[in-house]
């Protein structure tokens, strides 16, 4: 690794607003504490939650400007705190740290608590690893921990062509489930079929409820709901008694509770155990990571405009550094 500079480029906001408020700043490189890892970032994920914060939502009610956005990414370890043992300079790592105390991932460097960092799983390069910390944990914990998907169960991934859904399809198949995927548009349907969905339906133009009845005549066992609204409610009506529905917090409108069905919300959790499970699942599934589009750090505002355009298939990312 090269010497660590005193300052870095970062995409940050000085006020709330539209994509245009996201501009390049020159800021001090964060100094890692005893239990932290300093990462020289290669790729940063761009999510709808970033756009929410840019627009005025605050995770903890208090914001200090300039605010560097971004909750996840990948890169190489540049330095470690005195209490950190599992990581060494030059290691390829990925990380998810929500509301990170020392700034977000839209930057050349980020300092993160060591338990929010993991080595890049076998089979992924830094580009693809940087796209999945948040979405991968959200997808896997939805399938495994919230829904407890089992072999041969009939499972609907609703909103399957986005960043979380494209991974959830593969994790559900890893469990041995039969997967129906509702996706966005013909290209979204083609994508989720390629990723392993047994059946797929265009959630924008097709009759999802009819597709569900054809797929599971005795009723669905489980739904991972990554989009809300009337179509989801119709699908929930097709869940058998004793079935389960799970959705990440932030899905709106929230699904309505129904008797005989368990409906739970959850947040993705990052930690040593959680990243360990994700790494094993990534390798076992031979995970395919779908990148919708990539923008250089200096065009972070364009990445947010891409989110606002909608019909995002997979994940939007920022390229912070080029691979050697």
SVG drawing of the C-alpha trace seen along z (x, -y; Angstrom):
<svg xmlns="http://www.w3.org/2000/svg" viewBox="-57 -23 61 53">
<polyline fill="none" stroke="black" stroke-width="0.4" points="0.0,0.0 1.1,-3.5 1.5,-6.1 -1.7,-7.4 -2.3,-11.1 -3.6,-13.7 -6.6,-14.5 -9.0,-12.7 -11.7,-13.3 -15.2,-12.6 -18.7,-13.1 -20.6,-14.9 -23.5,-17.3 -23.5,-20.7 -27.3,-20.8 -30.3,-18.6 -31.8,-18.6 -31.8,-16.9 -28.9,-15.0 -27.2,-18.3 -26.3,-19.0 -23.9,-16.0 -20.5,-17.5 -16.8,-16.7 -15.1,-17.9 -11.5,-17.6 -11.6,-16.3 -9.2,-14.9 -8.5,-11.2 -10.1,-9.6 -7.7,-8.2 -8.6,-4.7 -9.1,-4.1 -7.7,-1.0 -10.6,1.2 -11.0,-0.2 -9.8,0.5 -8.9,-2.1 -10.0,-1.0 -8.7,-2.5 -12.0,-2.2 -12.3,-0.7 -16.1,-0.5 -19.0,-2.0 -22.6,-1.0 -25.3,-3.5 -28.7,-2.8 -32.1,-4.4 -31.4,-5.0 -28.5,-7.3 -31.0,-9.3 -33.3,-9.5 -30.6,-11.0 -29.6,-13.4 -33.2,-14.5 -33.5,-15.3 -34.0,-12.1 -31.7,-11.6 -31.0,-8.1 -30.5,-9.5 -32.0,-13.0 -28.7,-14.9 -26.6,-15.8 -23.3,-17.5 -22.3,-19.0 -20.4,-18.3 -21.9,-14.8 -20.3,-12.0 -22.9,-9.5 -22.6,-5.8 -23.1,-2.8 -21.1,-0.1 -18.2,0.7 -15.0,2.6 -11.3,1.9 -8.0,2.8 -6.9,2.3 -4.7,-0.7 -4.1,-0.6 -5.5,1.1 -5.9,0.0 -3.7,1.4 -6.4,3.9 -7.3,5.3 -6.0,8.8 -8.0,10.4 -6.9,7.8 -3.6,6.7 -2.5,4.0 -3.3,4.9 -6.1,7.4 -9.1,7.2 -12.2,6.5 -15.8,5.4 -17.9,3.6 -21.3,2.4 -21.5,-0.2 -24.8,-2.0 -24.5,-5.7 -20.8,-5.3 -19.4,-7.6 -16.4,-8.7 -18.1,-9.3 -19.6,-7.3 -18.2,-5.3 -18.4,-7.9 -14.8,-8.7 -11.3,-7.5 -10.9,-6.3 -13.3,-5.2 -12.5,-4.1 -14.9,-1.4 -15.2,0.7 -13.4,4.0 -16.5,6.1 -18.2,4.4 -15.5,5.6 -14.9,8.9 -12.5,10.4 -13.9,10.5 -15.5,14.0 -13.9,16.4 -15.3,15.8 -15.9,12.1 -13.6,9.3 -13.6,5.9 -16.0,4.4 -18.8,6.9 -18.0,7.3 -18.4,3.5 -22.0,3.8 -23.3,6.3 -22.5,5.7 -25.9,4.0 -28.0,5.8 -26.3,9.2 -26.9,9.1 -30.5,7.8 -31.3,10.6 -29.7,13.4 -31.1,12.4 -34.6,12.1 -34.4,15.6 -32.6,17.3 -33.4,15.5 -36.7,13.8 -38.4,16.4 -36.5,19.6 -36.9,20.8 -36.7,24.6 -36.3,27.0 -39.2,27.4 -41.1,24.5 -42.9,22.2 -41.4,18.7 -42.2,15.4 -39.5,12.7 -41.5,9.6 -39.4,6.9 -36.8,9.4 -34.9,7.4 -33.4,4.8 -30.2,4.9 -31.6,7.0 -34.0,9.1 -31.4,10.4 -29.4,11.8 -32.4,13.1 -33.5,15.2 -30.1,17.0 -30.1,17.4 -33.6,18.9 -32.5,21.4 -29.5,22.2 -32.1,23.3 -33.7,25.6 -36.9,23.5 -39.1,23.2 -38.9,19.5 -41.4,17.2 -39.9,13.8 -41.8,10.7 -39.6,8.3 -39.7,5.0 -40.3,5.2 -39.3,7.8 -35.6,7.2 -36.1,7.7 -38.0,10.9 -35.1,12.2 -32.6,11.2 -34.2,13.1 -34.8,16.2 -31.1,16.1 -30.3,15.9 -32.2,19.1 -35.9,18.2 -38.2,21.1 -40.9,18.8 -40.9,15.0 -43.6,12.4 -43.6,8.8 -44.8,7.0 -45.6,3.8 -47.8,5.3 -48.8,8.9 -51.4,10.3 -49.2,11.3 -52.0,12.9 -52.8,15.2 -49.1,16.1 -49.0,16.9 -52.0,19.2 -50.5,21.0 -47.2,21.4 -48.5,22.6 -52.0,23.9 -52.0,24.8 -50.7,21.3 -47.3,19.7 -45.2,20.7 -43.3,17.4 -42.9,14.0 -39.9,11.7 -41.5,8.3 -39.1,5.8 -41.9,3.6 -45.2,2.6 -48.6,1.7 -51.7,3.3 -49.9,6.1 -48.2,7.2 -51.5,7.3 -53.0,9.6 -50.0,11.9 -50.2,12.0 -53.8,13.2 -52.4,16.2 -50.2,17.2 -51.3,20.4 -52.3,20.5 -49.2,20.7 -47.1,19.0 -44.7,16.2 -44.0,12.7 -40.9,10.6 -40.0,7.2 -37.0,4.9 -37.9,1.7 -38.4,-1.1 -40.7,0.7 -43.8,-1.4 -46.7,-1.0 -46.1,1.6 -48.1,4.8 -51.2,5.2 -51.3,7.8 -53.5,10.8 -54.8,13.6 -53.1,17.0 -50.0,15.4 -46.8,14.2 -45.7,10.8 -42.4,9.4 -40.1,6.5 -36.4,6.5 -33.2,4.5 -30.0,5.9 -27.4,6.5 -23.6,6.5 -21.1,8.2 -18.5,11.0 -21.1,13.8 -23.3,12.1 -20.5,11.5 -19.3,15.1 -22.7,16.5 -22.8,14.1 -19.4,15.2 -20.3,18.9 -23.5,18.3 -21.8,16.2 -19.4,19.0 -21.9,21.9 -24.3,20.1 -21.5,19.0 -23.3,15.7 -23.8,13.6 -23.9,9.9 -25.9,7.7 -24.5,4.2 -27.0,1.8 -24.6,-1.0 -21.3,-2.5 -20.2,-6.1 -16.8,-7.6 -16.7,-9.2 -16.8,-12.7 -20.2,-11.8 -21.9,-10.7 -24.8,-13.1 -25.4,-11.3 -25.5,-8.0 -28.3,-9.5 -30.1,-10.7 -29.9,-7.1 -31.7,-6.0 -34.4,-8.6 -35.0,-7.4 -36.2,-4.1 -36.1,-0.6 -32.8,0.2 -31.8,3.8 -29.3,4.9 -27.1,2.3 -25.7,-1.2 -22.1,-1.6 -19.4,-4.3 -15.9,-3.5 -13.5,-5.1 -10.3,-3.5 -9.5,-1.4 -8.1,2.0 -4.3,2.2"/>
</svg>
